[in-house]
Amino acid sequence: MDWIARVCRGFEDGSAAPEPDVIAELAEHAAALHEAARADGCSPEDADRLVSVAIQRWRDEAATLTRPVRRRPAVAPPSTMAPARLLGAVAQDIGYALRLLRREPRSACLTVALLAIAIGATSALFSVAYGVLGRPLPWPGADRLVVLEETRGGSAARFGHVSNTTYLAWHDGASTLAGLAAWSTRLVTLSGSDEPERIRIVAASASLFTVLDVRPLLGALFRASDETLPVAVLSETLWRDRFGADPTILGRAIELDGQPHTVVAVMPAAVAFPDRRTQAIVPFVVPPASANSLSMFEAVALLRPGITVAQAEAEATARGRTGVDAGMTAMAIFGSRGPVRVTAQRWVDAWTADVRRPLIVLLLAVGLLLLAATASASALQLARTTGRLRELAIRAALGAGRSRVTRQLVTETVLLGAMGGAAGIALAAILNRAWLVLLPVDFPRSGDIRVDAAVMVFAAVVAVGASVASGLLPALRLRRLDLVSTLSDNGSAPVGVGRHSRQARIRAAVQVVQVAVACVLLVGASLFGRSFMALLTADRGFDIAGVLSSRLSMTASTYESPERRFAIVQHALGRLGATPGVTDAAFASEMPLTPGGSTSSLSFTSPSGEDVTAQAAPRLVSPRYFAALRLRILAGRGFSDADTSTSQPVVVVNESFARRYLGANAVGATLPMAGYAPPDRRPVETTVVGVVSDVRYVDGGTRSQPELYYCYLQLGGRLPVRTVTLFARTSSSSAVIAPAFASVVREADGRLVVDLTMPLEQRLTSTILARPRLYAAVLGVIAGIALVIAGVGLFGLVSYSVSQRSRELAIRVALGASRGSVLWLVLRHGIGITVAGIVVGIAVAAAGTRLLATQLYGIAPHDVWTFVGVPVLLLIIAGAASLVPALRAATTDPLRTLRGA
Amino acid sequence: MGMNALARELKRGSTELLILALLEERDCHGYELAQQIDARSRGEISFHAASLYPTLYRMEGKDLIEGRWVEKPGQRRRRYYRLTKAGTRMLASQRSVWDTFFGALDRVARIRPA
């Protein structure tokens, strides 16, 4: 029998017949039915009737007898796809990802912002660290460049690093050196064509150009035979800024401190020696060695290829010991007459030694910030993925392979990472500019800090790394995607599971990392900040608040006569003191807090009867100096207007001098005048009339030195110094008083200028304290960002946990739990995570602060206040971040939650 | 609710489970499936051929089972069905649902699965 025909006939009366494939299956069923009926003993008619009944029912259900067309996967898996189509699919992925991100801009923006800040900050700091510590110097053979330091009997010189005797003994025929150069920096007044200007210049032996192997931008550099000529090599900066890049500059005369110098060359800006402050180089003649005399300066040498630093040191030390004996002068300068020893250090190491550790600390700090931001971005992405699991599961159910769905996620993550990276690099460029403004002018190699290919590559690597890391958690989550459970899940965790699911634990761990990082950075920032405050408010022996200072230079030949200079200063002081708002006006030959300077040697008999040879720095001051700076008079008196040329010559010594050389009975002792002896060189005996407190440098390393103060009125109407610093203690705003400095000086002489007019506090923060302030500020900003990241992360985590546990919390309330206990339950969660983060963070910080120890002043690396204050701050932030979701949980109507669930 | 009505409701809910369970043992064609259900349930559950095929086609559409034509020597060409991976997972999940359901029934009404 043809069963197919039989079934077909059954569908003939109008109803739509099923497809042939279905007909065939039904026919096969009909045949089997007939066969079975016959086998059971039915008559052929009965068996036929059974088949007819079945066909009748099929016809009634004809509409349902269609075999659905199997859906093909929406996009075939990438492995089997042609490259062109793969590209198309990626473009499709990107388009889809962009639409998704636009739909959820908040989370996307947050992720991009997190990555941008972290990548930007990391790259900017890397550009600084690389520029200062890593970038090769622009000179060929720069790695063979060494700086020298000479010690005698183990003690270093008070100023300068190499003596002329050692330099000259080594200079000729040194077997380890390809070149040796002497140099020193000084400040001069540049005049001639324009307004006079104070500039920093380098006086150097002609060999400096050989050692640095520089080619001039213009002209010809001076040679050893020209060292006695008044010539000058200009820096490119000075040439451009002051002379408008004049190509005819060569041969022109400029005046440096009133002395005409002929411009012979222009140096390229790339070779800023020793740093970018240098505006010109003039010849320096190393004075010939002679008994009882030493000239100190800086020296730089170029090693022969293959020679080690130690070999050069050995040769220099051996040669140095053959030099002329400097006798008591060595005692005066080195504080010892012991044997010469020369040490060498690679130029770039010596140059950057002071900033190496702080930069490494900041780099580590910003690395931690990167870690926290990446972890935070990862947690955000994870939350986003979890929220989209249903969508992803449906896509998978519709035939998208797991790899396909994963690729979609990776595309989104990479897109966010790329956006974050691009924004980060832009931010790095901006931060880089900000850095250059913030950096103190004496920051080494600041000219080498820039965003270039190396920094871009670094930023790109960091961006890719951070985006991959931030996409890691979501990708792992996806690996465990379960279609059925995901689709049947209503989005809230089963009661009691909210905090213990695998995902909740991952999120908690990420949050612990964020809190720990914030903790470490806050400890560092707090230590740096407190150290800076300690430096700022340290007892310097005088009161810097409310004092304006200004420098007056009378270096030009016009002021050659000491009598003229005396008259100018006396006039200016009188006018300044009479200015309304000025309570005290004074001047000093040296700026306080400027370490170094010249010291003098003086021999006398101490009050206890011993013969003493003392080393002290002489200072020339006006009578009101101690009052203006509020230096404390510890014994006796300060100066007065009665101390004049006709009165008994007197001296005021500082605490260090009195303690070291005079003992308890300093006042009344007799000392020879040091440093400011009259022109006829006759010895002058002075009587100690007072002891004042030390001026403390408090910059971490410099110690107070013995000082002698003389009153300028006692020098017979002469002022033997050319540069003085004027001081005014003011009772009104410094902005009002500042112009007075310029005007009183101009009144005395129309051609005179003052510079560096600023409050002493500012002078302090822009010089000695500039770097501590910078480090504290940068670390503070980094820590602040980390704190915000931790706080926002905690808020997100607790909010999410509350939404997951809403049913559990509602049941608790319904069963009689008080609002307070629910509030505490949620708060406890956030605070628990914070405590875990604090424990980790404090442990790491306690171990890491050793790195900071040498950078801190007046504060212990394990400062109790910091180590207590930071956890307290973090707990407060954690409490605040958890409080909002906790309050929401505690005030929700439990019935509504339960019905809604 | 009369006995027939209950049987109808239960059958409707359990059809897929029965088919999946049978296909788990071995691949079957439609007629065979109907016979097996009839025999195993001792006639308590029987399928009209009319409702069997729409169910099979629906399950095939959901990718729970997969049908293909097989021609064995000395037999007519027949369409055999077998479980897919999704079908295997669905069977496990349905078994656990029914297990839970019967557990609850037992606890509440002292009704035990056979």
Interface residues (C-beta under 8 A of the other chain):
Chain A: V22 A24 E25 L26 E28 H29 A31 A32 L33 A36 A54 R57 W58 D60 E61 T64 L65 T66 R67 P68 R70 L483 V484
Chain B: H29 G30 Y31 Q35 H48 A49 A50 S51 Y53 P54 Y57 R58 E60 G61 D63 G67 R76 R77 R78 R79 A86 R89 M90 S93
